[in-house]
Amino acid sequence: MYKKIASILLTSVLLSLLLTGCGSSATPDSPTPSADSSKSGKVSLEVWGSEEDEALINEIIKSFKAEYSGQADFDITFEAHSEANCKDNVLGDVLNAPDVFTFADDQLMVLVASGVLKEVKNSSAISSRNLKAASDAASVGGKLYAYPLTADNGYFLFYNKAYLSDSDVQTMDRILEVAASKGKQVYMDITSGWYLYSFFGNTDMEIGLKDDGLNTYCNWNAKYTSITGKDVAEALVKLGKNKAFTATTTDSFTKSAANDVFIAGVSGIWDESAIKEAWGSNYAATKLPTYTVAGKQLQLSSYAGYKLVGVNSYSENFDWASVFADWMTNEKNQTLRFEMRGQGPSNTNSSHVGAVAESKALQALQKQAEFSSLQRVGSTYWGPSGTFGSVMNEGNPSGKDLQALLNEMVYGITGVETTGDAPQ
């Protein structure tokens, strides 16, 4: 009966919380359990993570039980769930949702607005041990609401040193010039909004989530900015028409690289092992290059993504769930995550030593970090941006007015008709 009543009450307040974008910042009154606390009795925790993390998280559960043995009778179970859709599964039934869960950082605002996530109690200590960008990704309004876990979901430039020098890869123009001279190609999927952002992200045009955490604002069709939307569109059309540039391929990027088709490409750490195998000692990686827009060189931006660990504020064992989340994301276990899963740590110490420091992909991500932004867009972003990117990749074959194409994209993203003129 309690759960039924609570579910009704929760449903009635959830919408208003989402609309205001405000969640509780309260922390539990009881102290966080420690090695000195008295025995807590039986503590049951359910942990959600990706299917691929099962062996890793079970190792972490095992070490957690050993660390806190004698303080409670722990019953901790792992269940595989999609990190990409975590918020939908959690919000669908928060009272029966897991105590601890991993999720992508772009879901943070909704989870905070719903009250599922509360401000992390020992936030200063957690933030200080992680990269600033990762802590920022776990924060809303300057307050930490989740535990940073990884800092590797971004993209950068892979390149083959047999063809390209370190100076060549500073500009997209030079990379394409070399590729064309060798009869080779360069890969970047501008038909995806994730990569299309690169060309707009370092201009003074803007895109982001409104305070409701659901709807997107965007002025990529702006005529009044120093670099206009049309400037970017013209650069993209030129790129799409370049015979050395490829946005789509029948084979994967890595297979085509192994077949000596691609000598450079924009992708992420997930392709590092395959690219190392394909190019051997010629494998290299670095930040994204600059590109020519409005007669100047502009650094390509990127989206940076982070995995976070959340603690369900409705957990019956909230304090112990918080301790587990802390343990799951500490230096030792983030290093273990890299060793077992190849995922880059957000922990500052872990990210600069050992095999992590030797990963060219992770070092390239850190170089790109200066030019990266958090992905904060609603679901309406992906379709229109992908459609626009596809037209650009094809070189705008219909010859349609570029401003009209930009206006259509922005309308699809925001639901508001604009012409790109300065707001009144």
PyMOL commands that set and color helices and strands:
alter all, ss='L'
color gray80, all
select helices_A, chain A and resi 2-20+51-67+86-92+94-96+105-113+123-128+132-137+168-170+172-181+193-200+229-241+253-258+269-282+318-328+331-341+350-352+354-358+360-371+379-393+402-414
alter helices_A, ss='H'
color red, helices_A
select strands_A, chain A and resi 42-49+73-80+100-104+139-140+143-144+147-148+156-160+185-187+207-209+216-218+245-246+262-267+283-286+290-293+296-299+302-304+307-311+372-374
alter strands_A, ss='S'
color yellow, strands_A
deselect
rebuild
show_as cartoon
